[in-house]
Amino acid sequence: MKYPIFLCILLSLVACKEEAAKSNPSDKTATISAITSIMDKQQLAWNNGDLESFMMPYWKSDSLQFIGKRGINYGWQNTLDNYKKSYPDKEAMGRLQFTNLQKEALDSSNVFIVGKWELFRSSDTLAGHYTLLWKKINGEWVIIVDHSS
């Protein structure tokens, strides 16, 4: 059974609370720094018009969840295809700016990020917010859930 994403996040937060309390603060700082670095590279890839590189931090799984204004979409390839439809060229992609507002290492393998995105284009500027659930899988940090609005 699939649960609504916010219920999953809430359950993750509750389950990780005790583990997080035991975590070493310097480990948390290093984890947040690693995620921030990945997001910086992701932003650069977008600004270079490279959607495939932008998608590299996303979990390459049919279970990846991307929640946007049209609802929940599942899967890495489906997410990439939707980006390509919405942003067919570099001009449509514009210049992306991420601003992370809240960064929380829930435990040694789960990070929760809340932030703002802005897309500056010659014809307009778009903006919204995102919540990202990152998970360390096989030694790599990947986005398993992205809710962008």
C-alpha positions as CSV (number, residue, x, y, z in Angstrom):
1,M,0.0,0.0,0.0
2,K,1.3,3.4,-0.9
3,Y,1.0,6.2,1.7
4,P,0.7,9.9,1.1
5,I,4.1,11.4,0.9
6,F,3.7,13.7,3.9
7,L,2.6,10.7,6.1
8,C,5.8,8.9,4.9
9,I,7.9,12.0,5.8
10,L,6.2,12.3,9.2
11,L,6.8,8.6,10.0
12,S,10.4,9.0,8.9
13,L,10.8,12.0,11.2
14,V,9.3,10.1,14.2
15,A,11.3,7.0,13.5
16,C,14.6,8.9,13.1
17,K,14.2,11.2,16.2
18,E,16.0,8.9,18.6
19,E,18.7,8.1,16.1
20,A,19.2,11.7,15.3
21,A,19.6,12.6,19.0
22,K,22.6,10.1,19.1
23,S,24.2,11.4,15.9
24,N,27.5,13.3,16.1
25,P,27.0,17.0,15.2
26,S,30.1,17.0,13.0
27,D,28.7,14.1,11.0
28,K,25.5,16.0,10.5
29,T,27.4,19.0,9.3
30,A,29.4,16.9,6.9
31,T,26.3,15.3,5.6
32,I,24.5,18.6,5.0
33,S,27.7,20.0,3.3
34,A,27.7,17.0,1.0
35,I,24.1,17.5,0.0
36,T,24.6,21.2,-0.5
37,S,27.5,20.5,-2.8
38,I,25.4,18.1,-4.9
39,M,22.7,20.7,-5.2
40,D,25.2,23.3,-6.3
41,K,26.3,21.0,-9.1
42,Q,22.7,20.3,-9.9
43,Q,21.9,24.0,-10.2
44,L,25.0,24.5,-12.4
45,A,23.9,21.6,-14.7
46,W,20.5,23.2,-15.1
47,N,22.0,26.6,-15.9
48,N,24.2,24.9,-18.5
49,G,21.0,23.4,-20.1
50,D,22.0,19.8,-19.1
51,L,18.9,18.1,-17.8
52,E,20.6,14.6,-17.7
53,S,23.3,15.9,-15.3
54,F,20.6,17.8,-13.4
55,M,18.8,14.5,-12.8
56,M,21.9,12.6,-11.7
57,P,21.2,13.0,-7.9
58,Y,17.7,11.6,-8.4
59,W,17.2,8.0,-7.4
60,K,17.3,6.0,-10.7
61,S,14.3,3.9,-9.7
62,D,10.6,3.5,-10.7
63,S,9.9,4.3,-7.0
64,L,11.2,7.9,-7.2
65,Q,8.4,10.2,-6.4
66,F,8.1,13.7,-7.9
67,I,5.1,15.7,-6.7
68,G,4.2,18.8,-8.6
69,K,1.2,20.8,-9.6
70,R,-0.2,17.9,-11.6
71,G,0.1,15.4,-8.7
72,I,2.5,12.5,-8.1
73,N,4.7,11.1,-10.8
74,Y,6.7,8.0,-10.3
75,G,10.1,7.0,-11.8
76,W,13.4,8.6,-12.8
77,Q,12.8,8.3,-16.6
78,N,9.2,9.7,-16.3
79,T,10.6,12.7,-14.3
80,L,13.3,13.4,-16.9
81,D,10.7,13.1,-19.7
82,N,8.4,15.6,-17.9
83,Y,11.3,18.0,-17.5
84,K,12.2,17.7,-21.2
85,K,8.6,18.5,-22.1
86,S,8.3,21.5,-19.8
87,Y,11.8,22.8,-20.6
88,P,12.6,21.9,-24.2
89,D,15.7,24.2,-24.6
90,K,18.1,26.3,-22.6
91,E,16.0,29.5,-23.1
92,A,13.0,27.8,-21.6
93,M,15.2,26.5,-18.7
94,G,16.5,30.0,-17.8
95,R,18.7,30.4,-14.8
96,L,17.9,28.4,-11.7
97,Q,18.6,29.5,-8.2
98,F,18.1,27.2,-5.1
99,T,17.9,28.7,-1.7
100,N,17.8,26.1,1.1
101,L,15.7,27.3,4.0
102,Q,15.8,24.3,6.3
103,K,18.4,21.4,6.2
104,E,18.0,18.6,8.6
105,A,20.0,15.4,8.8
106,L,17.4,13.0,10.3
107,D,20.0,10.3,10.8
108,S,23.1,9.0,9.1
109,S,21.3,8.1,5.9
110,N,18.3,10.5,5.6
111,V,18.2,14.2,5.0
112,F,15.2,16.5,4.7
113,I,15.6,19.8,2.8
114,V,13.0,22.6,2.5
115,G,13.8,25.5,0.1
116,K,12.9,28.0,-2.5
117,W,13.6,27.8,-6.2
118,E,13.6,30.7,-8.6
119,L,13.8,30.4,-12.4
120,F,14.9,33.6,-14.2
121,R,14.1,33.7,-17.9
122,S,14.2,36.5,-20.4
123,S,10.4,36.5,-20.6
124,D,9.5,36.0,-17.0
125,T,10.5,34.8,-13.5
126,L,9.0,31.7,-11.9
127,A,9.4,30.8,-8.2
128,G,8.2,28.2,-5.8
129,H,9.2,26.0,-2.9
130,Y,10.5,22.4,-2.6
131,T,10.8,19.7,-0.1
132,L,13.4,17.0,-0.8
133,L,13.9,13.7,1.0
134,W,17.5,12.5,0.4
135,K,18.6,9.0,1.2
136,K,22.0,7.4,1.2
137,I,21.7,4.3,-1.0
138,N,24.8,2.2,-1.8
139,G,27.0,4.9,-0.5
140,E,25.5,7.6,-2.7
141,W,23.1,10.5,-1.7
142,V,20.0,10.4,-3.9
143,I,16.7,12.3,-3.9
144,I,13.9,9.8,-3.3
145,V,11.1,12.3,-3.0
146,D,10.8,15.8,-4.5
147,H,7.8,17.9,-3.9
148,S,8.1,21.1,-5.9
149,S,5.4,23.7,-6.3
